[in-house]
Amino acid sequence: MLCALSIRDIVLIDRLNIEFDGGLTVLTGETGAGKSILLDALSLALGGRGDGGLVREGQSQGQVIASFDVRSDHNVRALLRENDIEDDGDVILKRVQTVDGRTRAFINDSPVSVAFLRDVGRDLVEIHGQHADRALIDPDSHRDILDTFADLGEMVMAVREAFTGWKLARKTFGDHEKAIETARREYDFLTASVAELEALDPQPGEEDALAERRQAMMAHEKVAGDLSDAFDTLNGGGSPIPVIANLWRRLDRKEEAKALIGASVDALGRALDELEDARSGIDAAIRESDYDANVLEQTEERLFALRAAGRKFNVTPDLLADILTAMRTDLQSLESGEEKLRALQEDLAARHQALSEAATALSARRRAAAADLEAAVASELPDLKLGRAKFQVTMETNPDEPQETGIDSVEFWVRTNPGTKPGPMMKVASGGELSRFLLALKVSIAERGSAPTLVFDEIDTGVGGAVAEAIGVRLERLARSVQVLSVTHAPQVAARAGGHMLIHKDEMSPEQVATRIGLLDAERRREEIARMLAGARITDEARAAAARLLEGTG
């Protein structure tokens, strides 16, 4: 329950510290005293929309702190632990609002997002009233309210899990189907490409090896031409070796001329030996050379074929082997993918059937629960002077479009008078009627699920004494199981409260006022209820009537 509320510099409130007890507590005060400001401040602490205009005039920021005593098994504590927020002791929500419109949010002194603060606040407090932002009015919440009333949590979870499984299966099937369609369109290309690459049989690193070999052979080719010319010169028909050999033999036989030509004969012999050595060396070099025109041609053909394939498939030649492997896999996937596609389709159909069955069963339970909820609300309406009105749970079912919440949309409709057309509760009911419908609805569902603190914002506005009495009875009934705070103008409601707080303005100076709030003792409480009965001038008759109201509810 809400234990304490601390407000600093919010609109007319400079400093306000309020402590709350369990049961029913009413907040009363004259119009303009600041009751709506108090609720705006509480809403801010619960994650409501911030606004720089909430900051008290002349201040740079305001803040609201709401402290809650939360039982150990409440889901809020689990939520805090999941987000690494300390959850020992009270749960303290804090919101700082700056005048420039920015806000900061904290839970137990840990910074949190406003969205997270709102999620926690929604589990701790429900604020009910005539405004569109109050609980129960939003049609998007009506299906959840019906599910809570009928205790359908497990069935809702089963549908949600079935929907998640079906959605995943649908995506898996769709993705595989697209892959198969793509493979079908590329089948001829893949088949021809695989045949071409298999014939080429590319190997990783082959291009570099071939390029190096080609470069070496081209270098040898240049040397080989010169060697061949040199060998032809020394060994062909125009070789000087035979001529020199013949000359050397003729001169070597001239014994009588040895003294004259001996040195020349020796020089010719040496020249002949050198030429022979040169011819033998060149011949050996030609034999040992790595150059072979046929081999070079074959090497170039292979290298150019690899590079052409690389350009065709837009990869480096080293990756052609990987491309071949991938294309083989695509062909195999196409062949085996058809069978897998059929298996996925069967799984998808089975999951859709499971979802349909779970959603249909949930829908049937919802329809039965809708009738029970209509009856429960109807039983509350006569005492609230809505005996001729009708509360209706409108359900629309679309089995063809299942969602994670099932196949139903739910909205609460009402008919305020016989012969009129039912319509959405927010549109058809007047402010006072809407408040009473909401109270009847809340009383009907409170025992099935409720936040630990309920706040009712002037739901008795514009009603007579008998209706106000009925409202008070129902608020008192709710307060037996949860904490109830009610901003009220009805003395019949105020008289049934366990605690009564008065909101009033305190004139701090001729130009400045501040909102104050205080818990009333028995005497002051009787005086306040007398004021509510009589207006500005409190009479003895009003005091006596107030006493009778208090005694009648004691």
Secondary structure, DSSP 8 states (H G I E B T S, - for coil): -EEEEEEEEETTEEEEEEE--SSEEEEE--TTSSHHHHHHHHHHHTT----GGGB-TT-SEEEEEEEE---TTSHHHHHHHHTT---SS-EEEEEEEETTS-EEEEETTEEE-HHHHHHHHHHHEEEESSSTTSTTTSGGGHHHHHHHHTT-HHHHHHHHHHHHHHHHHHHHHHHHHHHHHHHHHTHHHHHHHHHHHHHH---TTHHHHHHHHHHHHHHHHHHHHHHHHHHHHHHSTT-HHHHHHHHHHHHHT-GGGHHHHHHHHHHHHHHHHHHHHHHHHHHHHHHH----HHHHHHHHHHHHHHHHHHHHHTS-GGGHHHHHHHHHHHHHHHHHHHHHHHHHHHHHHHHHHHHHHHHHHHHHHHHHHHHHHHHHHHHHTGGGT-TT-EEEEEEEE-TTS-BTTBSEEEEEEEE-STTS--EEHHHHS-HHHHHHHHHHHHHHHTTT---SEEEEESTTTT--HHHHHHHHHHHHHHTTTSEEEEE---HHHHTT-SEEEEEEEEEEETTEEEEEEEE--HHHHHHHHHHHHH-SS--HHHHHHHHHHHHHT-
